Amino acid sequence: MLDFLNIKKLAAEAGFDLCGVAPCRHLADGEARFRAWLARGGQSSLGYMERNTEKRFDPRLLVEGARTAVVCAVSYKNAAGEGYPARHRTKVASYACTTDYHTTIRTMLLQLFDALRTAHPGLSGRAFVDTAPLAEKQLAAEAGLGWIGRQSLLVTPQFGTYVLLGELILTDEADAYDTPFGENRCGSCRRCVEACPTGAVAPDRTIDTARCISCRTIEKVPESDADLDGWIFGCDACQSCCPWNLRAPLHRNAAFDPVFDPLSMDAATWLGMDEAAFEALCGRTPLTRSGLTRIRENIRRNSVPGGPSER
């Protein structure tokens, strides 16, 4: 049987800021809400969201014999997450200014997994970092880390929404589990709803991906007149305004230090890069997902006559 307190200790040693432990079960309420969102077409062009719905909300279908979910979170808040000057037209989501979190968090999870297997040689399971159909935000709430905010993100009392998640789904039971975070602490605040430039934050705590700037700059090529509000990769508009983020500390894990400063870079800087310069600056970051050509196109969309106004 896994030692609950030892899991928390080993997660901290691996570099995580938060760790919660939950029994593996079917998250039926989350699945019902997700299916309703799909039925409304909230996924728009993100067809992959329509696959493996059953697995997404039941980790026992992803790992045979799964008993315990260890949900880890690490803060990544940096200066870009506190917002950009009003007239900045080449905004980058703050998470994308660091080394790709998939690689960093997987390394941290495997360190934790190896430490657990040292104490429990027969332990088996899998590590997940946003690369499989797993409802990690709902699982994090189940593990007591926070609640699902009005902007559909996990909100943690300590670090707001500026956290990245990773999970271990394990085959042993733990000697104790965290209490699910049942309280919603958004209250009557609607700052994220009001801050979204395109009205993508829906009333039921979901996102209309057809409107979402993050999707428009990364996942799909938008219409020529689509509002990007100065963003060229991702969007933090619904996060930088959140009271829980305004009071959150900057990240403390050096692995999430930014590798470039988007606040110091304008359109001329980005457009003046060739592929070699882009690779040298951004090759370890999530920006490689869209690539320099797409970033240039997003810059063009932000500067066309009659396009989004400079705020």
Stockholm file with secondary structure:
# STOCKHOLM 1.0

chainA/1-311         MLDFLNIKKLAAEAGFDLCGVAPCRHLADGEARFRAWLARGGQSSLGYMERNTEKRFDPRLLVEGARTAVVCAVSYKNAAGEGYPARHRTKVASYACTTDYHTTIRTMLLQLFDALRTAHPGLSGRAFVDTAPLAEKQLAAEAGLGWIGRQSLLVTPQFGTYVLLGELILTDEADAYDTPFGENRCGSCRRCVEACPTGAVAPDRTIDTARCISCRTIEKVPESDADLDGWIFGCDACQSCCPWNLRAPLHRNAAFDPVFDPLSMDAATWLGMDEAAFEALCGRTPLTRSGLTRIRENIRRNSVPGGPSER
#=GR chainA/1-311 SS CBCHHHHHHHHHHTTCSEEEEEECCCCHHHHHHHHHHHHTTTTTTCGGGGSCHHHHTCGGGTSTTCCEEEEEEEECCCGGGGCCCTTCCCEECGGGGSSCHHHHHHHHHHHHHHHHHHHCTTCCEEEESSSSSCCHHHHHHHTTSCEECTTSSEEBTTTBTCEEEEEEEESSCBSCCCCCCCCCCCTTCCHHHHHCTTCCBCTTSCBCTTTCHHIIIIISCCCTTCCCTTEEECCCHHHHTCHHHHTSCCCCCGGGCCSSCGGGCCHHHHHTCCHHHHHHHHTTSGGGGTHHHHHHHHHHHHHSTTSSCCC
#=GC SS_cons         CBCHHHHHHHHHHTTCSEEEEEECCCCHHHHHHHHHHHHTTTTTTCGGGGSCHHHHTCGGGTSTTCCEEEEEEEECCCGGGGCCCTTCCCEECGGGGSSCHHHHHHHHHHHHHHHHHHHCTTCCEEEESSSSSCCHHHHHHHTTSCEECTTSSEEBTTTBTCEEEEEEEESSCBSCCCCCCCCCCCTTCCHHHHHCTTCCBCTTSCBCTTTCHHIIIIISCCCTTCCCTTEEECCCHHHHTCHHHHTSCCCCCGGGCCSSCGGGCCHHHHHTCCHHHHHHHHTTSGGGGTHHHHHHHHHHHHHSTTSSCCC
//
